[in-house]
Amino acid sequence: MSALTNFSQSDSRWFQNDRFGLFIHWGIYSLAARHEWVKQRERIDDAAYQSYFAHFDPDLYDPVRWAREARKAGMKYAVITTKHHDGFCLWDSALTDYKVTRTPYGKDVLTPFVEAFRAEGLRIGFYHSLIDWHHPSFPVDGLHPQRDDIVFRQREQGRDINDYRQYLHGQTRELLTQFGKIDIVWFDFSYSQMSWEWSKGKGKADWHSEALIQMVRELQPGILVNDRLEIGGDITTPEQYQPRTGFEINGQPVVWEACQTLNGSWGYDRDNLDWKSPDMLLRMLIDSVSKNGNLLLNVGPNGRGEFQPEALARLGTIGEWLRLHNRSIYGCSGSVLTPPPDCRYTQNGRRLYLHLFAWPFRHVHLEGLEGKVEYAQLLNDASEVKRIEIDPHQQAQNTTMSGQAGVLTLELPIQPPPVSVPVVELFLK
């Protein structure tokens, strides 16, 4: 995580209200169907990788359906990979021929994406790779697909990052001037701390990050920028893990977003069957909000432009849970109160939400809430949950619980409600 260095931040209140977004990794690597880093992992050169470009024809691409599924899942914004590290572009960039309009598909996919998602009421974000393994001026380093080809490395050692930087800034300008209002720009990634005997990683000095951000702010006032340019950002972006607590910089809480996959791969990976369960995904969303964060959940469409059935099923389950419990997520943050074991709190004003990751036997004990709750109910059906008054001096006996000062006890039914994660809504006095 980068420290903030003279980074002028935008208003993130909408982002902290919406809490749940869709990440989409899509490109010609979907034909390989072996992860979006397949070119790097398998050390594929440009000539061999060209076969994916030459056969990219997502005839079933339907951004209207994508947007509808995202809205039904309860997502409020979407971030799509305009260009990933392989350099392939999803729009008709004037600065390259390595773009979707030169594939057999022959059409821009980004414009209809933006239009469809806006029509469903979702905000728009663009992921844009700082790295480009296809561009002839991007210097070869230890992450490059042809890093082990000594002849190639020697032949290409004169590459000039200044030429590539003009391309990076130029494409960023295109993205922020040709598609209307853009809410998020998600740059990825800086790695100046990495080095090899023959090369070193790249970072803010290579991208001219300060100048890049200045241009972004001028073109799209109010846009949110992530934190991967090595100069800070509006959004801190932990990837593929759930942080133990909310994020802070210099002791001050910051806006953050956990970016997570459905099965460990960002791009379409046909043989990856490590699907997270719907319950696990819901817990990740709740856990993020309970720590004042968001969840950006990724789907990798296949080479014909469709979401996998496993992805659609999980989005559907999350959407049904949010239909009943969305007010425990949207507009909520964490609470200063400590929840019981296997539980999470979220809060919006006088409404405190107890998310029960494990259903207890009959009773749940809430520290610090004695005398502070006006009413309690299960959120899924608005059925009352009784509060039990226990003398704090009462000793435990055969059929009697002990009491404790400051603790509110709720009496729950034996059977949990038929939802993935039950929620008790507490109306505070």
FILUMRO-594529 format. One record per residue (C-alpha): residue number from 1; residue in three letters; x, y, z. Coordinates in Angstrom, 2 decimals, decimal comma, always signed. Each point is the difference from the previous one (the first is absolute). Example, Ala and Ser with C-alpha at 12.3 -4.5 7.8 and 13.67 -1.06 7.14 Angstrom:
2
resi	resn	c1	c2	c3
1	ALA	+12,30	-4,50	+7,80
2	SER	+1,37	+3,44	-0,66
END
This chain:
429
resi	resn	c1	c2	c3
1	MET	+0,00	+0,00	+0,00
2	SER	+1,44	+3,34	-1,04
3	ALA	+0,19	+2,95	+2,34
4	LEU	-1,95	+3,06	-1,00
5	THR	+2,33	+2,58	-1,54
6	ASN	-1,74	+3,29	-0,80
7	PHE	-2,90	-1,96	-1,47
8	SER	-3,11	+2,17	-0,34
9	GLN	-2,89	-2,33	+0,75
10	SER	-3,47	-0,06	-1,53
11	ASP	-3,31	-0,30	+1,79
12	SER	-0,51	-3,72	+0,65
13	ARG	-3,34	+0,14	+1,82
14	TRP	-1,88	-1,73	-2,81
15	PHE	+2,58	-2,76	-0,04
16	GLN	-0,27	-0,58	+3,74
17	ASN	-3,77	-0,07	-0,30
18	ASP	-0,17	-2,50	-2,87
19	ARG	+2,44	-2,56	+1,51
20	PHE	-0,27	-2,71	-2,71
21	GLY	+1,40	+0,01	-3,52
22	LEU	+0,70	-2,28	-2,96
23	PHE	+3,51	-0,51	-1,36
24	ILE	+0,27	-1,37	-3,55
25	HIS	+3,25	-1,40	-1,45
26	TRP	-0,49	-0,69	-3,69
27	GLY	+2,25	-0,15	-3,02
28	ILE	+1,54	-2,34	-2,53
29	TYR	+1,48	-2,07	+2,85
30	SER	-3,54	-1,35	+0,45
31	LEU	+0,67	-2,21	-3,04
32	ALA	+3,01	-1,57	+1,68
33	ALA	-2,32	-0,54	+3,00
34	ARG	+2,98	-0,32	+2,33
35	HIS	+0,02	+3,18	+2,07
36	GLU	+0,59	+3,59	-1,17
37	TRP	+3,74	-0,31	+0,67
38	VAL	+0,32	-2,99	-2,37
39	LYS	+2,38	+1,87	-2,34
40	GLN	+2,38	+0,72	+2,88
41	ARG	-0,40	-3,30	+1,83
42	GLU	+0,62	-2,13	-3,07
43	ARG	+2,60	+2,35	-1,52
44	ILE	-1,97	+0,38	-3,23
45	ASP	+1,54	+2,32	-2,59
46	ASP	-1,99	+2,45	-2,12
47	ALA	-0,10	-2,28	-3,04
48	ALA	-1,56	-2,91	+1,90
49	TYR	-2,34	+2,23	+1,98
50	GLN	-1,27	+1,51	-3,26
51	SER	-2,19	-3,07	-0,54
52	TYR	-2,34	+1,24	+2,73
53	PHE	-0,24	+3,41	-1,64
54	ALA	-0,67	-1,61	-3,37
55	HIS	-2,88	-2,09	+1,35
56	PHE	-1,68	+2,36	+2,47
57	ASP	-3,68	+0,12	-1,00
58	PRO	-2,32	+0,25	+3,05
59	ASP	-3,21	-0,48	-1,96
60	LEU	-2,11	-0,45	+3,16
61	TYR	+1,17	+3,21	+1,65
62	ASP	-3,07	+1,68	+1,48
63	PRO	+0,90	+2,93	+2,27
64	VAL	-3,68	+0,60	+0,72
65	ARG	-0,18	-3,43	+1,63
66	TRP	+3,27	+0,58	+1,84
67	ALA	-1,36	+3,24	+1,41
68	ARG	-3,32	-1,57	+0,92
69	GLU	+1,72	-2,84	+1,86
70	ALA	+2,20	+2,48	+1,86
71	ARG	-3,00	+2,07	+1,07
72	LYS	-1,92	-3,11	+1,09
73	ALA	+3,03	-1,04	+2,06
74	GLY	-0,22	+3,29	+1,87
75	MET	+3,13	+1,53	-1,51
76	LYS	+0,11	+3,77	-0,28
77	TYR	+3,06	+0,61	-2,18
78	ALA	+2,10	-1,92	-2,51
79	VAL	+3,70	+0,13	-0,94
80	ILE	+1,10	-1,59	-3,28
81	THR	+3,51	-0,67	-1,35
82	THR	+0,39	+2,41	-2,90
83	LYS	+3,53	-1,40	-0,47
84	HIS	+1,75	-2,69	+2,02
85	HIS	+3,74	-0,72	+0,16
86	ASP	+0,00	-1,75	-3,38
87	GLY	-0,76	+3,37	-1,62
88	PHE	-3,24	-0,98	-1,76
89	CYS	-2,57	+2,84	-0,02
90	LEU	-3,78	-0,35	+0,23
91	TRP	-0,73	+3,29	-1,76
92	ASP	+0,84	+1,51	-3,37
93	SER	+3,15	+1,81	+1,11
94	ALA	+1,57	+2,29	-2,58
95	LEU	+3,44	-0,76	+1,43
96	THR	+0,26	-3,71	-0,83
97	ASP	-1,21	-2,76	-2,28
98	TYR	+0,14	-2,47	+2,89
99	LYS	-3,69	+0,45	+0,76
100	VAL	-3,33	-1,74	-0,22
101	THR	-1,07	+1,78	-3,17
102	ARG	+2,85	-1,76	-1,87
103	THR	-1,03	-3,48	+1,14
104	PRO	-2,57	-2,14	-1,81
105	TYR	-2,63	+1,52	+2,31
106	GLY	+0,76	+3,36	-1,55
107	LYS	-1,99	+2,18	+2,39
108	ASP	+0,69	+2,16	+3,04
109	VAL	-1,24	-1,77	+3,12
110	LEU	+0,58	+2,81	+2,47
111	THR	-2,61	+2,49	-1,25
112	PRO	-2,93	-2,45	+0,23
113	PHE	+1,30	-1,12	+3,40
114	VAL	-0,06	+3,55	+1,34
115	GLU	-3,44	+0,66	-1,48
116	ALA	-1,50	-3,21	+1,38
117	PHE	+1,33	+0,41	+3,52
118	ARG	-1,00	+3,64	+0,17
119	ALA	-3,50	-0,99	-1,11
120	GLU	-0,22	-2,39	+2,97
121	GLY	+1,07	+2,77	+2,38
122	LEU	+3,55	-1,22	+0,68
123	ARG	+2,98	+2,31	+0,17
124	ILE	+2,88	-0,61	-2,41
125	GLY	+3,62	-0,79	+0,75
126	PHE	+2,92	-0,70	-2,35
127	TYR	+2,89	-2,27	+0,96
128	HIS	+3,05	+0,90	-2,07
129	SER	+3,30	-1,83	+0,13
130	LEU	+3,15	+2,04	+0,50
131	ILE	+1,89	-3,00	-1,39
132	ASP	-0,03	-0,98	-3,66
133	TRP	+1,78	-3,16	-1,17
134	HIS	-0,96	+0,66	-3,63
135	HIS	+1,14	+3,60	-0,44
136	PRO	+3,36	+0,21	-1,82
137	SER	+1,31	+2,72	+2,36
138	PHE	-0,90	-1,63	+3,29
139	PRO	+3,38	-1,03	+1,48
140	VAL	+0,51	-3,71	+0,58
141	ASP	+0,34	-0,89	+3,69
142	GLY	-0,30	-3,00	+2,30
143	LEU	-3,80	-0,15	-0,39
144	HIS	+0,02	+0,06	-3,79
145	PRO	-1,19	-3,19	-1,77
146	GLN	+3,32	-0,25	-1,89
147	ARG	+2,18	+0,67	+3,03
148	ASP	+1,87	-3,29	-0,48
149	ASP	+0,79	+0,56	-3,67
150	ILE	+3,53	+1,41	+0,21
151	VAL	+0,21	+0,79	-3,71
152	PHE	-3,30	+1,89	+0,15
153	ARG	+1,10	+1,91	+3,10
154	GLN	+3,25	+1,10	-1,59
155	ARG	-1,69	+1,00	-3,24
156	GLU	-2,66	+2,07	+1,83
157	GLN	+2,17	+1,61	+2,67
158	GLY	-0,27	+3,41	-1,66
159	ARG	-3,74	+0,37	+0,59
160	ASP	-0,95	+3,49	+1,19
161	ILE	-2,52	+0,34	+2,82
162	ASN	-0,58	+3,61	-1,06
163	ASP	-1,66	-1,17	-3,21
164	TYR	-2,18	-2,44	+1,89
165	ARG	-0,94	+2,63	+2,60
166	GLN	-1,39	+2,25	-2,75
167	TYR	-2,13	-2,94	-1,12
168	LEU	-1,21	-0,67	+3,56
169	HIS	-0,98	+3,63	+0,54
170	GLY	-1,56	+0,23	-3,46
171	GLN	-2,21	-3,04	+0,51
172	THR	-1,02	+1,24	+3,43
173	ARG	-1,08	+3,24	-1,65
174	GLU	-2,07	-1,96	-2,52
175	LEU	-1,76	-1,98	+2,71
176	LEU	-0,85	+3,09	+2,01
177	THR	-1,27	+2,09	-2,93
178	GLN	-1,91	-2,44	-2,22
179	PHE	-2,43	-1,73	+2,35
180	GLY	-1,65	+2,73	+2,04
181	LYS	+0,24	+0,18	+3,77
182	ILE	+2,26	-2,68	+1,48
183	ASP	-0,25	-0,57	+3,74
184	ILE	+3,13	-2,07	+0,70
185	VAL	+3,35	-0,50	-1,71
186	TRP	+1,83	-3,09	+1,25
187	PHE	+3,67	+0,01	-1,05
188	ASP	+2,01	-3,22	+0,41
189	PHE	+2,82	-0,25	+1,08
190	SER	+3,32	+1,42	+1,27
191	TYR	+2,88	-2,26	+1,04
192	SER	+3,06	+2,19	+0,37
193	GLN	+1,01	-1,96	+3,11
194	MET	+0,64	-3,09	-2,14
195	SER	+3,38	-0,55	-1,62
196	TRP	+1,92	-2,66	-1,85
197	GLU	+3,69	-0,20	-0,77
198	TRP	-0,57	+1,34	-3,49
199	SER	-3,08	+2,20	+0,48
200	LYS	-2,15	+1,78	+2,54
201	GLY	-3,69	+0,58	+0,48
202	LYS	-1,96	+3,09	-0,99
203	GLY	-1,82	+2,63	+1,99
204	LYS	-1,00	+3,62	+0,31
205	ALA	+3,16	+1,35	-1,64
206	ASP	-0,71	-2,13	-3,09
207	TRP	-3,69	+0,85	-0,23
208	HIS	+0,48	+3,68	+0,99
209	SER	-2,79	-0,70	+2,45
210	GLU	-0,43	+3,58	+1,21
211	ALA	-0,51	+1,29	-3,53
212	LEU	-2,30	-2,90	-0,80
213	ILE	-2,20	+0,72	+3,00
214	GLN	-0,06	+3,70	-0,79
215	MET	-1,32	-0,81	-3,47
216	VAL	-2,56	-2,44	+1,43
217	ARG	-1,29	+2,67	+2,41
218	GLU	-0,24	+2,59	-2,76
219	LEU	-1,88	-2,31	-2,36
220	GLN	-2,32	-1,56	+2,59
221	PRO	-0,42	+2,20	+3,09
222	GLY	-1,24	-2,05	+2,94
223	ILE	+1,17	-3,34	-1,39
224	LEU	+1,32	-2,52	+2,53
225	VAL	+3,51	-1,36	-0,58
226	ASN	+1,44	-3,15	+1,55
227	ASP	+3,33	-0,20	+1,82
228	ARG	+2,30	-1,85	-2,40
229	LEU	+1,93	+2,92	-1,48
230	GLU	+2,31	+0,25	+3,04
231	ILE	-1,32	+3,44	+0,94
232	GLY	-3,01	-0,99	+2,09
233	GLY	-3,58	+0,00	-1,16
234	ASP	-3,65	+0,45	+0,84
235	ILE	-0,45	-3,76	+0,46
236	THR	+2,32	-2,52	+1,65
237	THR	-0,28	-3,36	-1,75
238	PRO	+0,89	-3,21	+1,90
239	GLU	-0,09	-2,87	-2,49
240	GLN	-0,99	-3,63	+0,60
241	TYR	-0,09	+0,26	+3,78
242	GLN	-2,34	+1,34	+2,66
243	PRO	+1,82	+2,47	+2,26
244	ARG	-0,03	-0,64	+3,72
245	THR	-1,16	+3,56	+0,69
246	GLY	-0,86	+3,10	-1,99
247	PHE	+2,87	+1,86	-1,65
248	GLU	+1,76	+2,99	+1,50
249	ILE	+2,80	+2,28	-1,21
250	ASN	+1,83	+2,01	+2,63
251	GLY	-2,65	-0,99	+2,50
252	GLN	-2,88	+1,26	-2,16
253	PRO	-2,62	-2,32	-1,53
254	VAL	-0,05	-0,10	-3,80
255	VAL	-2,53	-1,10	-2,59
256	TRP	+0,70	-3,55	-1,11
257	GLU	-1,33	-2,79	-2,16
258	ALA	+0,77	-3,73	+0,07
259	CYS	+0,29	-1,27	-3,59
260	GLN	-0,80	-3,69	-0,10
261	THR	-0,54	-2,78	-2,53
262	LEU	-2,68	-2,67	-0,17
263	ASN	+2,51	-2,81	-0,49
264	GLY	+3,53	+1,38	+0,34
265	SER	+0,34	+1,11	-3,63
266	TRP	-0,81	+3,44	-1,35
267	GLY	-0,25	-0,95	-3,65
268	TYR	-1,98	-2,97	-1,26
269	ASP	+1,66	-3,24	+1,15
270	ARG	-1,93	-2,98	-1,30
271	ASP	+1,56	-2,68	+2,20
272	ASN	+0,13	+1,98	+3,25
273	LEU	-2,70	-1,52	+2,20
274	ASP	+0,94	+1,75	+3,26
275	TRP	-3,32	+1,82	+0,16
276	LYS	-0,70	+1,84	+3,22
277	SER	-3,38	-0,90	+1,44
278	PRO	-2,78	+2,62	-0,07
279	ASP	+0,05	+0,04	+3,81
280	MET	+3,73	+0,73	+0,03
281	LEU	-0,43	+2,83	-2,50
282	LEU	-2,80	+1,53	+2,07
283	ARG	+2,15	-0,17	+3,11
284	MET	+2,79	+1,78	-1,87
285	LEU	-2,39	+2,81	-0,96
286	ILE	-1,31	+0,33	+3,55
287	ASP	+3,48	-0,22	+1,46
288	SER	+1,22	+2,79	-2,28
289	VAL	-2,85	+2,35	+0,93
290	SER	+0,44	-0,79	+3,70
291	LYS	+3,55	+1,35	-0,35
292	ASN	-1,10	+3,10	-1,95
293	GLY	+0,94	-1,48	-3,38
294	ASN	-1,54	-1,04	-3,31
295	LEU	+0,08	-3,25	-1,96
296	LEU	+0,87	-0,01	-3,70
297	LEU	-0,89	-3,50	-1,20
298	ASN	+1,43	-1,24	-3,28
299	VAL	-1,52	-1,94	-2,89
300	GLY	+2,13	-1,18	-2,95
301	PRO	-2,21	-0,42	-3,10
302	ASN	+0,89	-2,76	-2,45
303	GLY	+1,18	+0,37	-3,58
304	ARG	-3,53	+0,19	-1,37
305	GLY	-0,86	+2,82	+2,38
306	GLU	-2,06	-1,80	+2,62
307	PHE	+0,17	-0,32	+3,78
308	GLN	+0,46	-3,59	+1,16
309	PRO	-3,07	-1,71	+1,51
310	GLU	+1,90	-0,36	+3,30
311	ALA	+0,53	+3,76	+0,08
312	LEU	-3,64	+0,76	-0,82
313	ALA	-1,20	-2,37	+2,73
314	ARG	+2,15	+1,74	+2,61
315	LEU	-1,04	+3,46	-1,11
316	GLY	-3,62	-1,12	+0,22
317	THR	+0,38	-1,29	+3,55
318	ILE	+1,69	+3,21	+1,13
319	GLY	-2,70	+2,05	-1,68
320	GLU	-2,81	-1,89	+1,73
321	TRP	+1,68	+0,50	+3,39
322	LEU	+0,45	+3,70	-0,69
323	ARG	-3,64	+0,32	-1,06
324	LEU	-0,92	-0,77	+3,60
325	HIS	+3,02	+1,43	+1,81
326	ASN	+1,30	+2,88	-2,11
327	ARG	-0,56	+2,61	+2,68
328	SER	+2,62	-1,77	+2,12
329	ILE	+2,54	+0,65	-2,79
330	TYR	-0,76	+3,15	-2,01
331	GLY	+0,76	+3,18	+1,88
332	CYS	+1,49	-1,98	+2,87
333	SER	+3,38	+0,04	+1,68
334	GLY	+1,56	-1,89	+2,86
335	SER	-0,86	+0,51	+3,66
336	VAL	+2,12	+0,93	+3,00
337	LEU	-1,73	-2,81	+1,86
338	THR	+1,57	-3,46	+0,21
339	PRO	-2,26	-2,70	-1,49
340	PRO	-0,41	-3,47	+1,50
341	PRO	+2,17	-2,84	-1,33
342	ASP	-0,78	-1,05	-3,59
343	CYS	-1,91	+3,23	-0,62
344	ARG	+0,49	+3,35	-1,72
345	TYR	-1,57	+3,39	+0,66
346	THR	-0,90	+2,61	-2,59
347	GLN	-1,72	+3,24	+0,88
348	ASN	-1,94	+2,81	-1,61
349	GLY	-0,93	+2,70	+2,48
350	ARG	-2,26	-1,40	+2,73
351	ARG	-0,33	-3,35	-1,75
352	LEU	+2,54	-2,63	+0,99
353	TYR	+0,17	-3,26	-1,95
354	LEU	+1,17	-3,25	+1,56
355	HIS	+1,10	-2,50	-2,67
356	LEU	+0,08	-3,53	+1,38
357	PHE	+2,62	-2,06	-1,82
358	ALA	-0,81	-2,89	+2,37
359	TRP	-3,49	-0,51	+1,42
360	PRO	+0,16	-0,36	+3,79
361	PHE	-2,24	-2,11	+2,21
362	ARG	-2,83	+2,24	+1,16
363	HIS	+1,98	+2,96	+1,29
364	VAL	+2,49	+2,60	-1,19
365	HIS	+1,65	+2,40	+2,45
366	LEU	+0,84	+3,54	-1,12
367	GLU	+2,56	+1,88	+2,05
368	GLY	-0,56	+3,68	+0,67
369	LEU	-3,62	+0,04	-1,13
370	GLU	-1,96	-0,52	+3,21
371	GLY	-2,66	+2,70	+0,19
372	LYS	+0,97	+1,43	-3,37
373	VAL	-2,28	-1,92	-2,38
374	GLU	-3,54	+1,13	-0,73
375	TYR	-1,05	-2,93	-2,18
376	ALA	+1,51	-3,06	-1,73
377	GLN	-1,14	-2,05	-2,98
378	LEU	+1,22	-2,50	-2,54
379	LEU	+0,61	+2,01	-3,13
380	ASN	-1,11	-2,66	-2,50
381	ASP	-3,64	+0,05	+1,13
382	ALA	-0,23	+2,80	+2,61
383	SER	-0,94	-2,49	+2,73
384	GLU	+0,65	+1,19	+3,54
385	VAL	+2,97	-1,32	+1,96
386	LYS	-0,62	+0,04	+3,74
387	ARG	+2,40	+1,63	+2,42
388	ILE	+0,59	-1,68	+3,34
389	GLU	+0,62	+1,97	+3,16
390	ILE	+2,50	-1,79	+2,23
391	ASP	+1,09	+1,24	+3,38
392	PRO	+3,73	+0,69	-0,44
393	HIS	+0,59	-1,53	+3,46
394	GLN	-1,87	-3,23	-0,81
395	GLN	+2,08	-3,16	+0,29
396	ALA	-0,30	-2,84	-2,48
397	GLN	-2,08	-2,94	+1,27
398	ASN	-1,56	-3,14	-1,47
399	THR	-2,40	+1,76	-2,35
400	THR	+1,01	+3,62	+0,49
401	MET	+2,64	+2,04	-1,83
402	SER	+2,36	+2,29	+1,84
403	GLY	-0,22	+3,72	-0,51
404	GLN	+2,66	+2,53	-0,89
405	ALA	-0,05	+3,78	+0,25
406	GLY	-0,41	+1,83	-3,31
407	VAL	-0,96	-3,10	-1,97
408	LEU	-3,25	-0,26	-1,97
409	THR	-1,28	-3,53	-0,63
410	LEU	-2,19	-0,84	-2,99
411	GLU	-2,11	-3,14	-0,15
412	LEU	+0,14	-1,64	-3,44
413	PRO	-2,13	-2,77	-1,47
414	ILE	+1,51	-3,47	-0,10
415	GLN	-0,17	-0,08	-3,79
416	PRO	+1,84	+2,76	-1,89
417	PRO	-1,85	+1,88	-2,73
418	PRO	+0,41	-1,50	-3,49
419	VAL	+2,72	+2,42	-1,12
420	SER	+3,75	-0,38	-0,45
421	VAL	+0,92	+2,49	+2,72
422	PRO	-2,74	+0,98	+2,47
423	VAL	-0,07	+3,63	+1,10
424	VAL	-1,52	+1,55	+3,09
425	GLU	-0,94	+3,65	-0,40
426	LEU	+0,35	+1,96	+3,25
427	PHE	-1,64	+3,39	+0,39
428	LEU	+2,12	+1,98	+2,44
429	LYS	-1,49	+2,48	+2,45
END
